[in-house]
Amino acid sequence: MLRSSQISCQEMVELVTDYLAGSLSRRSRRRFERHLAGCEGCTTYVEQMRETVAALGRLPEEEIPPGALDELLVAFRDWKRA
């Protein structure tokens, strides 16, 4: 949950996946969109993420090479804490 009425660019980056998936709360989504309205860099970032998702589509887990899934899980397990 977001603590203040404004979010930072770093918080926006951490929330972009939830935003694009439509899983933010109504309040968090409003705050996210307020940030985008005033931040050209983050607006560009969100557009790039949308384009990436559209270009790649969905990669079924079965198509991920053996071992790669485990490597990805290890690499991203603690990314928010870094």
N, C-alpha and C positions, 0 to 999 in steps of 0.2 A: 504494500500500500504506500502511496506517496504521502509525504508528511506535510509539505507546505503547499501554498497555492501555486507556486511556480516550480517547474522542474528544470534541472540542468541538462546540458547536452549529453552528458554521460548517462544520466538516468533515462533520457529519451532513447539512447542507443540500446540500453538494457531492456527497454519496453517495446522496441519496434516489432519484434516477433509476435508478441501478444496483441499489439495494435493491429497488425496485418491479419492476424487470425481472428480478430473480432472478439478477443477474450478479456479485454480490459473492462473494468467496471465503468459505468456511465460517467462517474466523476473523474476517474483516471483518464478516460478517453477525452473528455473536455479539456483537461489540463494538458494532455499530450498535444491536442490540436491547437490550443492557445500557444504553446511553445512553437509549434510549426509555423503558425501565422507570423511569428516575429523572428524566425531564425532561418535565413536562406540556406545556410550550410546543412542544417538538419532536414529541411525540406528536400534538398538535393539528395541527401542520404536515403530518405524514405523512398523517393522515386527510384533510386538505383536498386534498392532492395526489392521493390515491386517488379522492376524489370528483370532482376535476377530470378525471382520466383517464377515469373511468367516464362522466361527462357528455359529454365531447367525443368519445370514441371515437378512432378513427384517421382522420386527415385525409390522404387520398392525395395524394402530391406533385403529381399532375396537376391537383388542384383548387386549388392555391396560385396566386394571381394572378401573372402575369409580373412579374418584378422583386422580388416580395416574398420569394421564396426567397433570392435574393442578399442582400437587406437583412438577413434573419434570420441568414444565415451570417456576415455581417460583424459584426452586433451581438453574436453569441454566440461568435465565434471565440476570443477571449481572456478570456472571463468568469472562468475559474478563476484567471487570473494577476492579476486586479484586486484 
